[in-house]
Amino acid sequence: MPPLLILAVGVVLIVWLIVFLRFNAFLALLFAALTVSFLAGIPDSAEGDWSICITRVAEVLGTFVGKVGIIIAMGAIIGNTMMLSGAADRIVLAICRVFGDKRVPVALFSSGFVLSIPVFYDATLFLLIPLARSVYRRIGKNYLLYLTAIGAGATITHVLVPPTPGPLLIAEMLRVPLGTMLLVALMVGILMSPVAIAISYFVNWYLPNPSLIEEEEGYDAEPARQVDDARQFDDARGIRKLPSLWLSLVPLLLPVFLIAARSITDECLKERVRPDGESIVRHDAGPSLLHAARDEAKAASRPETDGWPAWKRAMDVLGNAQLALLLGAAVSMGILLTRPGMTFVLMQEKVEQALLGAAMIVLITAAGGAFGKMLELANVGGAIAELFRNEEGRLSGSMLIIMSFVIAALIKTAQGSSTTAMSTTAGIVASMGLLKETLDFNVAYLAVAIGCGSIVVGWMNDSGFWAFCRMGRISETDAMKTWTVQLGLMGVTGVLIVLVLSRVFPLL
């Protein structure tokens, strides 16, 4: 079967299972991966044993669980324990104090932007929307401005910045070093921020008085909190002191610092020469997803680290994403354990709840990776790549970025899940076997373009859309007029920024 037809069958199957049969995203991606695996056929060495089509899906799925499972689990622990300990509240209060009452929308946007890195998207809305309602009750206007500012900030980092699951999977599938992914994603996210805030002002002007619905009993996970000062607040558990700001920031900043430090160290030493005259190259150099034969050749050429400085070997360990997130989770659990009334047993119960929530995300992410690998085996990427090659044999960068954005946007609009859209699109792009020799820009820009596409658009098939409506207590009609439009404009803005940066700083 032609590779592009196999691609069409796989994508249509995912959308049909999720949209029409209401399948769980993990099962839909798994069935699609198995289907593509069978359509790709078996090698001659299999001697007619079609069971290999099943085992290779299972093996790849297990490999991806190993690669992203710890990171996602630790990220869930960090986010959950930061909320329970008050560390997240402390960060929000600090941001609000920096910007002041006159710049509340910027403060709320910044809070959503920062908190959505360690905290899941829905949890960020649960945390911040009560604050928006409190400000609205005091001021009496601009409710939609506050609401969309929170959603915009949380959305940008949710779809662009690891260790959130979608960006993490894209980075893994496209072989983008995590430090590079963080740098490019934060650059694009920060440049998107003024435009996103301006769009919030626009939709607030367009619909200054949205119709608010009555509070649905039992929907809010936590009651609205009234902040007394920077150290105490009143919530369902009573008055208690918040952790210090610097301590609250450690679980968030420590992993970022360690991962970034490792990437910087790698860049500094990637051209270092061994005593025998051979150039030392990072074992993770070249952020591309290669075919199995290339992976084996690359693994065989990995350098020994004996000649590297001790601090380089230390950073290789401490800057490993799994360990960096594990250290952040340990600090976050320690902060929670110091809170009044918190016991070790109770803390473990809260951690277990966080891990249960992360389990499905890990499965969906791994299934998306398996689907992408099966597309690679079916040579889908090679067929797509030929459509974008110029006379010199290089791939047209701008067209690849636009293609990645459009595919992610179409899948997101069709089935609603940003994570599924990112994993499916990343699988398609990764199957092209992109090499830095065939691209005229860093492949991290493709990864971020996929994230931007997964913003477009959120409507009634998107769980995030319903979370925004129900927690914000606005009608679906008003949300379609404002929030859906804002997401579309933000996604287009993001990909335009990616196109510009890929030309200004192509080999970042």
VEXTI-100964 format. One record per residue (C-alpha): x, y, z. Coordinates in steps of 0.2 Angstrom, whole numbers, plus 5000, padded with zeros to 4 digits. Example, Ala and Ser with C-alpha at 12.3 -4.5 7.8 and 13.67 -1.06 7.14 Angstrom:
BEGIN
     x     y     z
  5062  4978  5039
  5068  4995  5036
END
This chain:
BEGIN
     x     y     z
  5000  5000  5000
  5007  5018  4996
  5014  5026  5011
  5003  5042  5010
  4988  5031  5009
  4993  5022  5025
  4995  5039  5033
  4978  5044  5028
  4971  5027  5035
  4980  5030  5052
  4974  5048  5054
  4956  5045  5049
  4955  5030  5061
  4961  5040  5076
  4949  5054  5072
  4934  5042  5069
  4937  5032  5085
  4939  5047  5096
  4925  5058  5088
  4912  5046  5083
  4915  5031  5094
  4921  5041  5109
  4936  5030  5112
  4949  5034  5125
  4964  5042  5116
  4976  5029  5122
  4965  5015  5114
  4963  5025  5098
  4981  5028  5096
  4985  5010  5100
  4973  5003  5087
  4980  5016  5074
  4997  5010  5078
  4993  4992  5076
  4983  4995  5059
  4998  5005  5052
  5010  4991  5058
  5000  4978  5048
  4998  4989  5033
  5017  4992  5033
  5020  4973  5031
  5033  4962  5038
  5052  4960  5033
  5058  4945  5023
  5067  4939  5039
  5050  4937  5048
  5046  4922  5036
  5028  4925  5036
  5026  4928  5055
  5013  4942  5056
  5014  4942  5075
  5029  4953  5073
  5017  4967  5068
  5010  4966  5086
  5026  4964  5096
  5035  4979  5088
  5021  4990  5093
  5022  4984  5111
  5041  4985  5111
  5041  5003  5105
  5027  5008  5117
  5037  5001  5131
  5052  5011  5125
  5043  5027  5125
  5035  5023  5143
  5053  5021  5148
  5059  5038  5140
  5044  5049  5146
  5036  5040  5161
  5047  5046  5175
  5047  5064  5168
  5028  5065  5167
  5026  5056  5184
  5038  5068  5193
  5030  5083  5184
  5013  5077  5191
  5020  5076  5208
  5028  5093  5208
  5012  5101  5202
  5001  5092  5214
  5012  5095  5229
  5015  5113  5225
  4996  5116  5225
  4993  5107  5241
  5008  5115  5250
  5003  5133  5245
  5019  5135  5235
  5009  5138  5219
  4998  5151  5229
  5014  5160  5235
  5020  5162  5217
  5004  5169  5211
  5004  5181  5226
  5021  5187  5222
  5017  5189  5203
  5002  5199  5207
  5011  5210  5219
  5025  5214  5206
  5012  5220  5193
  5000  5228  5205
  4981  5231  5204
  4983  5242  5188
  4990  5227  5178
  4980  5213  5185
  4978  5205  5167
  4996  5204  5165
  4998  5197  5182
  4985  5183  5179
  4993  5179  5162
  5010  5178  5170
  5003  5167  5184
  4995  5155  5171
  5011  5155  5161
  5022  5150  5175
  5011  5138  5184
  5006  5128  5169
  5024  5122  5167
  5023  5111  5182
  5004  5110  5185
  4992  5102  5173
  4981  5114  5163
  4965  5110  5171
  4973  5112  5188
  4980  5129  5184
  4963  5135  5179
  4956  5128  5196
  4969  5137  5205
  4968  5154  5196
  4950  5157  5191
  4944  5159  5209
  4956  5173  5210
  4949  5181  5194
  4931  5180  5201
  4937  5188  5217
  4945  5203  5207
  4929  5204  5196
  4918  5205  5212
  4929  5219  5218
  4931  5229  5202
  4914  5225  5194
  4920  5224  5176
  4933  5215  5164
  4929  5198  5169
  4932  5190  5152
  4948  5199  5151
  4954  5191  5167
  4947  5174  5162
  4955  5174  5145
  4972  5181  5151
  4973  5166  5163
  4968  5153  5149
  4980  5161  5137
  4995  5160  5149
  4991  5142  5154
  4989  5137  5136
  5005  5143  5129
  5016  5134  5141
  5005  5119  5141
  5007  5116  5122
  5025  5122  5121
  5036  5120  5136
  5042  5103  5143
  5040  5094  5155
  5021  5095  5150
  5017  5079  5141
  5014  5085  5123
  5030  5095  5121
  5040  5082  5130
  5034  5069  5118
  5038  5080  5103
  5055  5083  5109
  5058  5065  5112
  5052  5059  5095
  5061  5073  5085
  5077  5070  5095
  5077  5088  5101
  5088  5090  5117
  5077  5095  5131
  5088  5111  5134
  5086  5117  5117
  5067  5113  5117
  5066  5123  5133
  5075  5138  5125
  5066  5139  5109
  5049  5136  5117
  5051  5149  5130
  5057  5161  5117
  5042  5158  5106
  5031  5159  5121
  5037  5175  5128
  5036  5183  5111
  5018  5177  5110
  5013  5184  5127
  5010  5202  5122
  5000  5197  5107
  4990  5185  5118
  4986  5198  5131
  4981  5211  5117
  4969  5198  5110
  4962  5196  5128
  4959  5215  5128
  4951  5213  5111
  4938  5199  5116
  4934  5209  5132
  4930  5224  5121
  4920  5214  5109
  4910  5205  5123
  4911  5216  5139
  4897  5208  5148
  4896  5189  5145
  4881  5180  5152
  4887  5171  5167
  4879  5154  5172
  4875  5149  5190
  4888  5139  5199
  4886  5121  5197
  4885  5111  5213
  4901  5101  5216
  4910  5107  5201
  4924  5118  5209
  4938  5107  5216
  4942  5120  5229
  4932  5135  5236
  4938  5153  5231
  4951  5159  5243
  4952  5176  5250
  4970  5182  5252
  4974  5192  5268
  4992  5195  5265
  5008  5187  5257
  5009  5175  5271
  4992  5169  5276
  4976  5165  5267
  4960  5157  5271
  4954  5141  5262
  4944  5125  5266
  4958  5119  5277
  4959  5135  5288
  4972  5149  5290
  4990  5144  5288
  5006  5151  5283
  5013  5150  5265
  5030  5144  5261
  5043  5158  5257
  5044  5163  5239
  5062  5157  5235
  5057  5140  5243
  5042  5139  5232
  5052  5142  5216
  5065  5129  5219
  5054  5114  5213
  5051  5124  5197
  5068  5131  5194
  5079  5117  5200
  5075  5105  5185
  5075  5119  5172
  5093  5125  5179
  5100  5108  5179
  5093  5103  5161
  5099  5120  5154
  5116  5118  5162
  5119  5101  5154
  5114  5108  5137
  5126  5123  5139
  5140  5111  5145
  5137  5100  5130
  5138  5115  5118
  5154  5120  5125
  5162  5103  5124
  5154  5096  5108
  5170  5100  5098
  5183  5095  5111
  5196  5084  5104
  5202  5068  5112
  5220  5064  5114
  5220  5052  5099
  5214  5067  5088
  5196  5062  5086
  5183  5075  5089
  5171  5072  5104
  5153  5074  5099
  5139  5073  5111
  5130  5057  5112
  5113  5066  5109
  5120  5078  5095
  5108  5080  5080
  5090  5082  5085
  5083  5071  5072
  5073  5055  5073
  5083  5042  5063
  5079  5025  5056
  5084  5010  5066
  5100  5007  5056
  5105  5025  5059
  5102  5023  5078
  5113  5008  5079
  5127  5017  5069
  5125  5032  5081
  5126  5021  5096
  5141  5012  5090
  5150  5029  5088
  5146  5036  5105
  5162  5043  5114
  5169  5037  5130
  5168  5050  5143
  5184  5046  5152
  5193  5061  5144
  5180  5074  5149
  5182  5085  5165
  5174  5079  5181
  5161  5093  5181
  5156  5088  5163
  5152  5070  5169
  5143  5077  5185
  5132  5088  5174
  5128  5073  5163
  5121  5065  5178
  5113  5080  5187
  5106  5087  5170
  5098  5071  5165
  5079  5076  5163
  5073  5061  5174
  5085  5065  5188
  5082  5083  5187
  5063  5081  5189
  5065  5068  5202
  5075  5081  5213
  5062  5094  5210
  5049  5082  5215
  5059  5078  5231
  5060  5096  5236
  5042  5099  5232
  5037  5084  5243
  5048  5091  5257
  5040  5108  5256
  5023  5099  5258
  5029  5089  5272
  5033  5104  5282
  5016  5111  5281
  5006  5111  5297
  4995  5096  5299
  5004  5086  5286
  5010  5069  5290
  5021  5057  5280
  5007  5045  5277
  4995  5059  5271
  5008  5066  5259
  5011  5048  5252
  4992  5048  5249
  4992  5064  5239
  5007  5058  5229
  4998  5042  5224
  4983  5053  5218
  4995  5063  5207
  5003  5047  5200
  4986  5040  5196
  4982  5056  5186
  4998  5055  5177
  4997  5036  5172
  4984  5039  5158
  4995  5054  5151
  5010  5042  5151
  5000  5029  5141
  4993  5041  5128
  5010  5049  5126
  5018  5032  5123
  5004  5026  5111
  5007  5042  5101
  5026  5038  5100
  5022  5020  5094
  5010  5027  5081
  5024  5038  5075
  5037  5024  5074
  5025  5013  5064
  5023  5027  5052
  5042  5028  5050
  5042  5009  5047
  5029  5012  5033
  5041  5025  5025
  5027  5038  5027
  5040  5051  5031
  5051  5048  5015
  5036  5050  5004
  5031  5067  5013
  5049  5073  5012
  5050  5071  4994
  5036  5083  4992
  5046  5097  5000
  5064  5094  4993
  5072  5108  4983
  5084  5106  4968
  5099  5104  4980
  5090  5090  4989
  5087  5100  5005
  5070  5101  5013
  5060  5118  5012
  5061  5124  5029
  5046  5136  5029
  5035  5124  5020
  5039  5110  5033
  5035  5122  5047
  5018  5127  5039
  5014  5109  5036
  5018  5104  5054
  5007  5118  5060
  4992  5114  5048
  4992  5095  5052
  4992  5098  5070
  4978  5111  5069
  4967  5100  5058
  4969  5085  5070
  4966  5096  5085
  4951  5104  5078
  4944  5087  5072
  4946  5077  5089
  4949  5090  5102
  4964  5084  5112
  4980  5095  5110
  4991  5080  5117
  4984  5068  5104
  4986  5081  5090
  5004  5084  5095
  5008  5065  5097
  5000  5061  5080
  5008  5076  5071
  5025  5072  5079
  5024  5054  5073
  5021  5060  5055
  5035  5073  5055
  5047  5061  5064
  5044  5047  5051
  5053  5059  5039
  5070  5054  5047
  5075  5073  5047
  5094  5076  5048
  5102  5092  5052
  5111  5090  5035
  5095  5091  5025
  5087  5106  5035
  5092  5124  5035
  5086  5127  5053
  5086  5118  5070
  5072  5105  5071
  5067  5112  5087
  5057  5125  5077
  5047  5111  5070
  5043  5105  5087
  5037  5121  5093
  5027  5124  5077
  5018  5107  5081
  5014  5114  5098
  5007  5130  5090
  4996  5120  5079
  4988  5111  5093
  4981  5127  5100
  4970  5129  5085
  4956  5128  5089
  4947  5124  5105
  4928  5121  5104
  4915  5109  5110
  4925  5093  5107
  4939  5099  5118
  4940  5095  5136
  4950  5111  5139
  4935  5121  5132
  4923  5114  5144
  4935  5117  5158
  4936  5135  5153
  4917  5137  5152
  4912  5128  5168
  4926  5135  5179
  4924  5152  5172
  4905  5150  5172
  4902  5157  5155
  4890  5150  5142
  4897  5139  5127
  4890  5152  5115
  4900  5166  5123
  4916  5155  5124
  4914  5151  5105
  4914  5169  5101
  4929  5174  5112
  4940  5160  5118
  4939  5149  5102
  4943  5165  5092
  4957  5169  5104
  4965  5152  5103
  4965  5152  5084
  4973  5169  5083
  4986  5164  5096
  4991  5148  5086
  4993  5158  5070
  5004  5171  5079
  5014  5157  5086
  5018  5149  5070
  5022  5166  5062
  5035  5169  5076
  5042  5152  5073
  5044  5156  5054
  5053  5173  5059
  5065  5165  5072
  5069  5150  5060
  5076  5163  5048
  5084  5175  5061
  5092  5162  5072
  5091  5146  5061
  5104  5135  5070
  5101  5140  5087
END
